[in-house]
Amino acid sequence: MQQSTINPDQFTGYQKFVIAILAFLQFTIILDFMIMSPMGAILMPALKISPAQFGTVVSAYALSAGISGFLAAGFADRYDRKKLLLFFYAGFVLGTLFCGLAPNYYFLLAARIVTGIFGGVIGSVVMAIATDLFPFQMRGRVMGFLQTAFAASQILGIPAGLFFSNHWGWHSPFLMIVAVSAVVGGIIVMYLKPVNSHLAVKPDRNAFHHLFTTLKNTDYILPFLTTGLLSLGGYMLMPFSSAFTVHNLGIHIESLPSIYLFTGLASIFIGPLVGKAADAFGKFKVFVFGSGVSAVMVVIYTNLGITPLYAVVAVNTVMFVGIFSRMIPSQALMSAIPTPENRGAFMAVSASLQQLAGGVASLVAGLIVVEGTEGVLEHFDTLGYIMVGTTIVTTISMYIISNRVSVPNAHPA
């Protein structure tokens, strides 16, 4: 099955399965990355590393993912997307296993590089599959459901990861991810059908030529730059969010799982609602709404001092409304840009630029943020102002992109 049903308002049973399995797969990938942030307060003293070194560990995943994405882009449209997905997912599981076995900082750094090489490509393959199988009119909802993986990683994964870390050491969350990922991989092998309709168009057999053709396409330049900027602010805030919450906001480390739990519960409803709104009211309009909410809440969040737990939960929840309202419609809009024969390469390059921008952002954040007395982070508010600046620029660029997108009829382009 390569085409969606004629009715763009209803999902078939197989389409529901595809959304569910891709969302669950995304859950494992996002959890593997996100678990590093809340574990920062545990991992830094355990390995005796500085904020700059921790920022390096986080950015190592992003930078290696970015480089591998570029290398994979030339091959992304030459194979059945299911096979490509399984290849990179197997490498991701192996890299995560190495993280769980890491005895020191340098081994962990190398393991994060391996994980990034494989894990960083998976998101682009998932996006290509979703775009292949669902029409534009459905993609807001599809992206919304896929983003529930983000919320699920908070509700189930991050609290469980912190619980395991506190009781069995920081290695245990990675081993938990390996076990869950093995089950997901088995289901994909058995039940996901081949995704190869793009092969009907004769693919470019020269991988470097295919990559070069994609990169030099003038229609793709602005979307590529916008994708990189969209990830910049989030990657700056994410690595130090747990340390900021504990040392600056005065929240006890044992209360961190509660924050992720409550904000995650709210987010699991936010994603599908935002996706539905994007399809109903217009993807760019929802993006503008999300940009405004994000800018305001990030400034509030990064300037907080000692704050009660309920207020931290409330601020985080509203901030995620803004973040989701940017992520989901922007992904849906971007999915309409590439042609089927270039879709995999476009998604891979976009993911690479996103990861590279995020890696640079993490390194820069590590240089801006300074650990003061008793672990208090200084200059964290500067990161918030940088994110506001990128939000303004990306809103303007997304306006231009949305005007370029021509809405297909019933099926994907």
N, C-alpha and C positions, 0 to 999 in steps of 0.2 A: 504493500500500500504506500503510494507516494503522494497522492493528492488528498486533500481534505474533502469533506462532504460538501454538497452544493449549498446546503443551508448553513450560513456562517454564524447562526445564533445558537446552535446546539452542537455539543461534542459527542462523537460516537464513543462506544465502549472502548475501542482500541486507542482512540485519541486520549481518553481519560487515563488509560494505562500508561501511555507515553508520557503524559504530563507528570503522573505520579512517580514513575521510575526516574525520570530526569530530575525531578525536584529532590528525590531522595538521594540521587547521586550528587547533586549540587550541595545537599546537606553535608555530605562527608567532606567535599572539597572545601566548602566555606568554613566548616568547623575546624578543619586542619589548619587553616590560616588564622581564623579568629581566635582560636584557643591560645595563641601566643600572647595576645594582648592581655587578657585577664590573668594569665599565668605570670605576667611580668613581675608582679609583686612577690611571687614565690620563687621564680626562676633566677632573678638577679642575685638575691642573697645566697641561693643554693649553689650557684656556679661562681659566685664572687665576681660578678661582672658589672661594668658601669652602664649607665643609660645609653651611652654611645655604642658600646658593644652589643647591648640588647637591640638597639636600633639596627645594627649591622645584621644581626641574626634575622630580624624581621624582613629587612630589605633584601637579604640574600635570596629569599624565596622569590620575591618580586622581580629582581634583576635577572635571575636565571630563567624565570618563566618568560620574561620579555624576550630574551635572546632566543630561547627555544621556539617561541611563537613565530619569530621571523624565519627561522630555519625550517619550520614545519609548514609555513604558508605556501611554499611552492608545491608541496605534495598534497595539500588539504583537499583539493578537488579531483584527485586522481584515483581515489579509492572509495569503497563503500564506507559511509560515515560511521556505521556501526562498528566495523573492524577498526577504524581509526580510533574510535572512542575506547574500545577495549584495550588496544595497545597502550595508549597513554594512561588509562586507568590502572593497568597492571603495574606500570612504572611508578605511578603515584603511590600505590599501596606499598611497594617495596621501599620507596624513600621514606614513607611514614614509619615503617617498621624500623628503619635505621635510626630515626629520631627517637623512637621508644627504647632503643638499645644504647643510645649515646651516653658515654661515660664522662664526657667533659665538653667544654665550650667549643673546641675546634672540631670535634667529631659531630657535634650538633650543627655547627655551621655548615659542614660538608653535607650532612644529611638534608638540611633545608635546601641546599642547592640542588641536590638530586630530586627532591620532592617538587621543587619549583619547575625543573626542566620538564617533568611530565604533567604535573597538576595544572600548571599555568596554561596549557593548551586545551584542556578539557572544556573549559567554559565556552571557548569559541566553537568547539565541535557541537556542544549542546545547543548553542544559539543557531548554528547552521541547520541542525536537525529540526529544531522548532520552526525555523523559517521555511524549510522545505515542506513540512507537513501541515502547516496551518496558514490560512489566508490572512491578509493584513488586517481585516476587520476583526479577527479573533486574537491578534497578537498581544494587545494590551492585557487581555484576560490571561493569556498563556504566560506572559512575562510576570504578571501579578502572582499567579500560582507558583511559578518557579521561584519567585522571591520569598515565598513562605519557607523555603529552605533556610533563608537567612534568619527568619524568626524561630524556626524549629531548632536551629543550632544554638539559639539563646535559651529557649525553653527547656530543651532536653540535653543538648550537648555541653554547653558551657557550664551550667550548674553541676552536671554530672562530672565534667572534667575537673572543675575546681574541687568537688567533693573527693574524687579519686586522688587528686594531687595532695590534698591536705591529709589524707589517710594512708596512701600507698606511694607517695612520691610523684614528682612531676613527669616521670616517664609513663605512668599508667594511662593518661588520656590518649596518648598516641597509639598504644596497644589496643585501646578500646576502638579507636577509629579503624585500625587495621581489621579487626574482627567484623565490624559492621560493613566495611567496604567489600570484604570477601563475599558476603551474602548478596549485596547489591550487584556485584559483578556477575555472580552466578545467575541471577534473575535476568540480567541483560542478555547473557549468552543464550539462555533458553527461550526467552519470549519476545525480545525486540526483533522486529522484522528488518531485513536489509533496508538501508536508506541510500539508494543509488540512482534516483531519477536524474540527478545532475550529470550522470555519465552518459545520458542520451545525447547530450551535446558533447562532441568530440573534445576531450580534455587536452590541454597543452602538455605534451609529454616532457618538455624541458622545464624542470622545476625552477631554475633561476630565471628563465624567461617569463614564466608565469608570475613569479614574485615581482619581477621588475615591471611587468605590464600592470600589475595591480597597484604598485607604488606610484607609477607615473600617471595613473588615471586622474585627471584634474577634478573629476566629480567626487573623488574619494579624499582629497587633501583636507578639506575643511572638516568632514566627519572624523578623520583620523586625529586631527589636532584637538577637536572638541572632546573626543573620547579620553585623550590623555589628561586634559584639564579637569574633566569631570571626576577623575580619580585622585587628583592631587590633594585636595583638602582632606578627604576621608582618610587617606593613608598617613597624613601628618598627625591627625588626632588619635587614630586607632592604637598605635603601639604603646602610648603612655596613658590610655584612658583609665586603666585599673589603678596605676600608681597615683594618678591625679585624684581619682575618687577616694582612695585610702588616705593619702597624705594631705591633700589640699581641702577636700570636702569633709574630711573627718569621719568617713564611713568605715566601720570595722571590717577587716578583711573577710571575716566570716559572713558578713552581710552582702558581699559581692554577688553570690549566687541569687539572692533575692532580687537584686536590681535587674539582672539579666532575665530572671524568670518572669517578673511582672511586665517589663518592657517587651519581652518576647511574646507573651500572651496577647498583648495589645497588637503587636506587629503582625501576628499570624492572621488577624482579621483585616489589618490595614492593607496588606499586599493585594488580595483579591478585589477589595473595594476600589483601590486606586486603579487597578487594571480595568475594571468594569467602567469606571469613570472616564478613563483615557479613551476607551472604545466609544463611549456614549457622547462625551462632550468635546472631544478633541485632545489629541496627545500633547500638543504644544501648550494648550491652555492649562492642562494639569501640571505640565513641567514648570510653567511660570509660577503657579501656585506653590509648588514644592520648593522652588528656588527662594521665594520670599520667606516662607516658613523656616527653611534651613538657615538662611542668613541671620534672621532674628534670633533663632534658638541657639545657634552656635556661639554668637556673641554673648548671650546670657550664660550659656554653659561654661565657656572658657573663662568667664570673669567671676564665677561663683567662689565664695569662701566656704567656711564651715556651714554645712547645710543638712537639715533633717533628711532621713532616708526617704520619706514619702515625697518630699519636694524633688529630690534627685530622680526618683522614679518618674514623676510627672514631667520634668524637663526632658528626660531621655525619651519618654514616650512621644511627646509632641515633636521632638527633634527627628525621630524616626518617621513620623508622618511626612515631614518635609523631605527627608532623604529618599523614602520610597516613592514619593510623588515626583522626584527627579529621575530616579533610576529606571523605573518601569516604563514611563512614556518615552524616555530617550532611547531605551533599548528597542522599543517597538518601532520608533521612527527610523533608527539606524538600520533595522532589518530590511526596510523597503529600498535601500539604496543599491546594493550590489545585484548583479544579474546572477542567475543560478550557477553558471559555469565559473563565476568568480567568488561565489558566496563564501566558500570555505577559506579561501585566501584572505578575503576582506575581513572576515571574523577573526582569523588568526593574527593578522597584522594589528587589528584594533585591540585585541587582547594583549598583544605584545606591548603596544604603546601604553596601554593602561597599566600594565605591570611595571614597565620601565619608569613611567612617570611616578607610580606609587613607590618604587624602590628609591628613586631620587628624593621623593618627598620624605620618606622615612629617614634617610640619611641626613637631610637638611633639618628635619625636626629634631634629630638627635644632637645636632650642633646648636640649635636655637634654645632648646629646653635645657635648663641647668638644675641639677639636684642641690637644693639648699639645705639648711639645717633641718634635722629630723626627717629627711626625705621629701620635704616640700618641693614641688616642681615650680621653678620660676620661668617666666616668659611664655607660659602656656597660652596666654591670651593672644600673643602674637600670631600663633598658628590659626586661631579663629579669624583674625582679621585677614590673613592671607586667603583663607577659604572664602570669605565674603567677596574678595576681589575676583577670585576665579569664578564664583557664582555669577557675578555680573557679566563677565566676558562670555561664559558658556550660554547664558540666556540669550545674548545677542546672536551668537553663532547658531544656536538651535532654532532661532527664528528664521534665519536664512535657510537652514537645512529643511525645516518643515515646509517652507514654500517651494522647495525643489521636489519634494516627495509627491508623486502622483499616485493616488489611491487605486490599487488594482480592483478588479471586479469581484469575482467569487473565489479565485484561486491565487496562490502565490505567484509572484512574477517569474 
